[in-house]
């Protein structure tokens, strides 16, 4: 067994792996960027090494610097976590060349499954069902011809990578050129690879994945399924196991197909084979294989009792996996909700965390804490809440309680959104699909009740003169009678924090930011000033000064937290000024360009 492991990652997954190492008596080395020097994972490790600047390519994607950190700390192995270099076969080769152990699958297996086009070819040979389409799209003409053959709608997606990056649904031939260009650009930015493939897009499909695990002695099993159909922008937000949809026969077939897929590339360690399930035909199709530990791995851990992070380490050290397929069982029901730093429009939210209070009766895998910072340089995932119960209804009830008790002040999160999802009748029935959030589910943040402002004012007012209107802090304008009643124990259940911009209030599970002045996320559209909706980088300016534009036309592209965003014209007009350029880093509310109405 190893005595010291370097974790080449950050945030909650770095801390998760450190917990696994501690349970095995292994020392840990953290790496960090200049932006993360005070991050929680840095302090949690036994040692920490700075590896470069805030941008991922300067630090968490910097292979020489990571290997140097392993060398100077005498680490014997490197765990890549998920994201960043976790599915980079060249990194796995470089780790081996440095005389270290890569905690993950063989590089050749990563290479085969990381190229989605090659993966589909291998799956066909292995007898794993695949979605009709083309393994490689070299031109608009090729894409159009394939789409005509399989029928619209189709899905264009990156051959490399995943996580919803470089994916576009195309519903007509007219949409194809722009979709290809956008997917290729996003794929190149995210993965350094602009190759694309095209598949038939299955409407109202379910996303079901199978966890597999293998050792270096030829043992390979599946650890059952995870239902991952609640998504937005092709990104999972709720996962659960078992799936409320699968009948036992399909579950067995899908598990066997996942094992065949893994064997086809000589796989060992933890991996996930993802399938699209068509409820109309009860058919399933190979989507991709993630050759790493998944974000949602705790769901499987809760229903099997296995620690997958520990078993990754054990398998890398050469230990055999002791369980046969017949000895493995699913027990109870587990649900995971992902906590993202994003607003109601799913725009990333950044800033200083004023307060973080985790629910006491749930598992929380988290990389955040009070006083920490959320940067636009990295993925907006803050934490994961995982619950387990004997039945699905009991697990849902437990998750609803956990989400009500989770408090995050300082950045906007999706906790209120998750509460609405979990409480929906469709979710209770298991009647959801991958496009359910965008096509069926309707939600908007509840307006802050007047009582919320009153309670915040009282909470922040020194006692005993708390009811005096002269002691209400600046920034609140309460134009109602001063007398009102509150529950006797309200102080015990309200959480209030303040920063320079607003007061954050959590009451009865709802978090509201009471801003002193509220600016439009895109600036003053009436004046023609278009502003950055968040901190990030300007990827492209698509217009020139003097150019006439139409309402809704894309004027600029921004990127933050690995997501690309289009800045569109609010009206027909003419570009009169460009105040930023491509490649420039901008702050929230910074003016990007100015239009005048035509």
Secondary structure, 3 states (H helix, E strand, C coil): CCCEEEECCCHHHHHHHHHHHHHCCCEEEEEEEHHHCCCHHHHHCCEEEEEECCCHHHCCCCHHHHHHHHHHCCCCEEECCCCCCCCCHHHHHHHHHCCCEEECCCHHHHHHHHCHHHHHHHHHHHCCCECCEEEEECCHHHHHHHHHHHCCCEEEEECCCCCCCCEEEECCHHHHHHHHHHHHHHHHHHHCCCCEEEEECCCCCEEEEEEEEECCCCCEEEEEEEEEEEEECCEEEEEEECCCCCCHHHHHHHHHHHHHHHHCCCCCEEEEEEEEEECCCCEEEEEEEECCCCCCHHHHHHHHCCCHHHHHHHHHCCCCCCCCHHHCCCCCEEEEEEEECECCCCCECCEECCEEECCCCCEEEECCCCCCEECCCCCCEEEEEEEEECCHHHHHHHHHHHHHHCEEECCCCCHHHHHHHHHCHHHHHCCCCCCHHHHCCCCCCCCCCHHHHHHHHHHHCCCCCCCCHHHCCCCCCCCCCCCCCCCCCHHHHEEEEECCCEEEEEECCEEEEEECCCCCCCCCHHHCEEECCCCEEEEEECCCCCCEECCCCEEEEEEECCEEEEEECCCCEEEEEECCCCCCEECCCCEEEEEEEC
